[in-house]
Amino acid sequence: MPYISIETFEGKTAEQKKALIKEVTRAVTSTLEVPPEAVWIVIKDIPRSNWGEWGKPCSELYPVE
């Protein structure tokens, strides 16, 4: 059973997550030849302030537009 964990900045809409789950499931089922019900996907919404890059929090580097 494939388990896919996706970490992203928080703020994605429910529709964006639904589309992502659909596309990742399609890619996994066709590549690994497993049925869709065998694919588990977890999307982790992480605040920009909890990520860091170049010695700074991503909330400073990539402010919400």
C-alpha positions in Angstrom: 0.0 0.0 0.0 1.7 3.3 -1.1 1.6 6.1 1.5 2.4 9.5 0.2 3.0 12.5 2.5 2.9 16.0 1.0 4.0 19.0 3.1 3.1 22.4 1.8 2.5 25.9 3.1 -0.9 26.3 4.6 -3.6 28.1 2.7 -4.4 25.7 -0.1 -8.2 25.5 -0.8 -10.2 22.3 -0.4 -10.6 22.2 -4.2 -6.8 22.4 -4.7 -6.2 19.6 -2.3 -8.9 17.5 -3.9 -7.3 18.0 -7.3 -3.9 17.2 -5.9 -5.1 13.9 -4.3 -6.8 12.9 -7.6 -3.7 13.6 -9.7 -1.2 11.9 -7.3 -3.5 8.9 -7.0 -3.7 8.7 -10.8 0.1 8.8 -11.1 0.7 6.2 -8.4 -1.9 3.8 -9.7 -0.6 3.9 -13.2 3.1 3.8 -12.3 2.9 1.2 -9.5 0.0 -0.7 -11.0 -2.0 -0.7 -7.7 -5.7 0.0 -7.3 -6.8 3.5 -6.1 -8.1 2.1 -2.9 -4.6 1.0 -2.0 -3.2 4.6 -2.2 -3.0 6.7 1.0 -2.2 10.4 0.7 -1.7 12.9 3.6 -1.4 16.6 3.0 0.2 18.5 5.9 -0.5 22.2 6.0 2.4 23.9 7.7 2.5 27.6 8.6 5.2 29.5 6.8 6.5 30.6 10.2 7.3 26.9 11.0 9.6 26.5 7.9 13.0 28.1 7.5 15.3 28.7 4.6 18.6 30.7 4.4 18.5 31.3 8.1 15.1 33.0 8.1 11.5 31.9 8.6 9.7 31.4 5.3 7.0 33.8 6.5 9.6 36.6 6.0 10.9 35.2 2.7 7.6 34.3 1.1 4.8 36.5 2.6 1.3 35.6 1.7 0.1 37.5 -1.3 
